[in-house]
């Protein structure tokens, strides 16, 4: 597997004590590409497309109270082609 950092986004450090900006919910500010992912089993060659998921990812502090549905976000993608995932 090859992982390449594509970009680091401008940001302010999140509040380390807030439950939605720490631990598993800590924001991610780096964008990566990953090639040669290990597949257990087989990805059908007929699958040719993209899986897209969005989630919260606050890059800057909130104005007032923070809520995960208000503010910055991140889009995660995985593409499938020729029996491979990227």
C-alpha positions as CSV (number, residue, x, y, z in Angstrom):
1,X,0.0,0.0,0.0
2,X,1.2,3.5,-0.9
3,X,-0.1,6.5,1.1
4,X,0.7,10.0,-0.1
5,X,-0.2,13.2,1.7
6,X,-1.9,15.4,-0.9
7,X,-2.6,18.6,1.1
8,X,-2.7,20.0,4.6
9,X,-5.7,22.4,5.2
10,X,-5.4,25.7,7.1
11,X,-7.0,25.2,10.6
12,X,-7.0,26.2,14.2
13,X,-6.3,23.5,16.9
14,X,-9.6,22.1,18.2
15,X,-10.7,22.2,21.9
16,X,-9.1,19.1,23.3
17,X,-11.7,18.9,26.1
18,X,-14.9,19.1,23.9
19,X,-16.4,15.6,23.3
20,X,-17.0,16.4,19.6
21,X,-13.5,17.7,18.8
22,X,-11.3,15.2,20.7
23,X,-10.6,11.5,20.7
24,X,-12.3,9.6,17.8
25,X,-13.9,12.8,16.7
26,X,-10.7,14.9,16.5
27,X,-10.7,16.7,13.2
28,X,-8.3,15.7,10.4
29,X,-6.5,18.4,8.5
30,X,-4.4,16.3,6.0
31,X,-5.7,14.8,2.8
32,X,-4.2,11.5,1.7
33,X,-4.3,9.3,-1.4
34,X,-3.9,5.5,-0.9
35,X,-3.1,3.1,-3.7
36,X,-2.5,-0.7,-3.6
37,X,-5.0,-1.3,-0.8
38,X,-5.1,-4.8,0.6
39,X,-8.4,-6.5,-0.3
40,X,-9.6,-9.6,1.6
41,X,-11.5,-11.6,-0.9
42,X,-12.3,-10.1,-4.2
43,X,-13.8,-6.9,-5.5
44,X,-16.1,-7.8,-8.4
45,X,-14.7,-6.4,-11.7
46,X,-18.3,-5.3,-12.6
47,X,-18.2,-2.6,-9.9
48,X,-17.0,0.6,-11.5
49,X,-17.9,3.7,-9.5
50,X,-17.3,5.8,-6.4
51,X,-18.4,5.5,-2.8
52,X,-18.9,8.9,-1.1
53,X,-19.5,9.7,2.5
54,X,-19.6,13.1,4.3
55,X,-19.0,13.9,7.9
56,X,-18.2,16.8,10.2
57,X,-14.7,18.0,10.4
58,X,-14.4,21.4,12.1
59,X,-11.3,23.2,10.8
60,X,-12.0,26.4,12.8
61,X,-13.4,27.1,16.3
62,X,-17.2,27.6,16.6
63,X,-18.9,30.9,17.2
64,X,-20.7,30.1,20.4
65,X,-21.7,26.5,21.0
66,X,-20.3,23.8,18.7
67,X,-22.7,21.3,17.1
68,X,-21.4,18.6,14.7
69,X,-24.0,19.5,12.0
70,X,-23.1,23.2,11.9
71,X,-19.8,24.1,10.3
72,X,-17.0,22.6,8.3
73,X,-17.1,19.1,6.9
74,X,-15.1,16.4,5.0
75,X,-16.0,14.2,2.1
76,X,-14.4,10.7,2.0
77,X,-14.3,8.9,-1.3
78,X,-13.3,5.4,-2.5
79,X,-13.2,4.6,-6.2
80,X,-13.7,1.1,-7.6
81,X,-12.4,0.1,-11.1
82,X,-11.1,-3.2,-12.6
83,X,-11.4,-5.1,-9.3
84,X,-9.3,-2.5,-7.4
85,X,-10.1,0.1,-4.8
86,X,-8.4,3.4,-4.4
